[in-house]
Amino acid sequence: MMNKEFRFSNDEVNTSKILIRHSLFNIQRINLIKQISMEIKVLGTGCPKCKALEKATRDAVAELGIDANVTKVEDIVDIMNYGVMRTPAIVINDRIVLSGRTATVPEIKEILTKQ
């Protein structure tokens, strides 16, 4: 059996280093998020889109393994107190991060990791 020697160009090495740094940064960011407790509220009156956003939010929290309290707010007066005019919406730690549309689990995970 012959041993083959692999040679990488400088560009390939630099690209690999960047990808590794980026991956390590994301891992560190997710680990930090797991340590921070979040108060997440899904605002919506109970329509199918609101229920879908609540499920996607709970799934995203579970997949990330973060410490979060997810609650559903359906009372229209409470929703209006947040200044939300279009539902569904997501509020994280009293800050509106999504309003007027639903989102996929990957989108919500991205939102959660930016908080």
C-alpha positions in Angstrom: 0.0 0.0 0.0 1.4 3.4 -1.0 1.3 6.4 1.2 0.1 9.5 -0.7 1.2 12.9 0.3 -1.4 15.6 0.3 -0.4 19.2 -0.3 -2.7 22.1 0.2 -2.4 25.5 -1.3 -2.2 28.6 0.9 -5.7 29.6 -0.1 -7.1 26.2 0.9 -5.3 26.4 4.3 -6.5 29.9 4.9 -10.1 29.0 4.0 -9.9 26.0 6.3 -8.6 28.2 9.2 -11.5 30.6 8.6 -14.1 27.9 8.6 -12.7 26.4 11.8 -12.7 29.7 13.6 -16.2 30.4 12.4 -17.4 27.0 13.7 -15.7 27.5 17.0 -17.3 30.9 17.4 -20.7 29.5 16.7 -20.2 26.7 19.3 -19.0 29.2 21.9 -22.0 31.5 21.1 -24.5 28.5 21.5 -22.8 27.4 24.7 -23.2 31.0 26.1 -26.8 31.1 25.1 -27.5 27.8 26.9 -26.3 29.5 30.1 -28.6 32.5 29.8 -32.3 32.2 30.8 -34.7 33.7 28.3 -38.3 34.7 28.7 -40.0 34.0 25.3 -43.6 34.9 24.6 -45.4 33.9 21.5 -48.2 36.4 20.8 -51.2 35.4 18.9 -54.9 35.0 19.2 -55.0 31.2 18.5 -55.1 31.0 14.7 -53.2 28.2 12.9 -50.2 30.4 12.1 -49.9 31.5 15.8 -50.0 27.9 16.9 -47.4 26.9 14.2 -45.1 29.7 15.5 -45.5 28.5 19.1 -44.6 24.9 18.1 -41.6 26.1 16.0 -40.4 28.2 18.8 -40.6 25.4 21.3 -38.9 23.1 18.9 -36.1 25.6 18.3 -35.6 26.1 22.1 -35.4 22.3 22.5 -33.0 21.8 19.7 -30.6 24.5 21.0 -31.0 23.1 24.6 -31.3 26.6 26.0 -32.9 27.6 29.3 -36.1 29.4 28.3 -39.6 29.9 29.5 -41.9 29.8 26.5 -45.4 31.1 27.1 -48.3 31.8 24.7 -50.1 35.1 25.0 -53.6 35.1 23.5 -55.3 38.0 25.2 -55.7 40.8 22.6 -55.2 43.5 25.3 -51.9 42.0 26.4 -50.8 41.7 22.8 -51.6 45.3 22.1 -49.7 46.3 25.3 -46.5 45.1 23.5 -47.3 47.4 20.6 -47.8 44.5 18.2 -50.4 45.2 15.5 -49.9 42.1 13.5 -49.7 38.6 14.8 -48.1 36.1 15.3 -45.2 37.6 17.0 -42.3 36.6 19.2 -41.1 38.6 22.2 -37.8 37.7 23.9 -37.1 39.4 27.2 -39.7 42.1 26.5 -38.3 42.9 23.1 -40.2 42.2 19.9 -38.0 40.1 17.6 -40.6 38.9 15.0 -44.0 40.2 14.1 -46.6 39.7 11.4 -45.4 36.3 10.1 -44.5 32.8 11.1 -41.0 31.5 11.0 -39.3 28.1 10.5 -37.3 26.4 13.3 -33.9 27.3 11.7 -35.0 31.0 11.4 -36.1 31.0 15.1 -32.8 29.3 16.1 -30.9 32.1 14.3 -33.0 34.7 16.1 -32.4 33.0 19.5 -28.6 32.8 18.9 -28.4 36.5 18.2 -30.0 37.5 21.5 
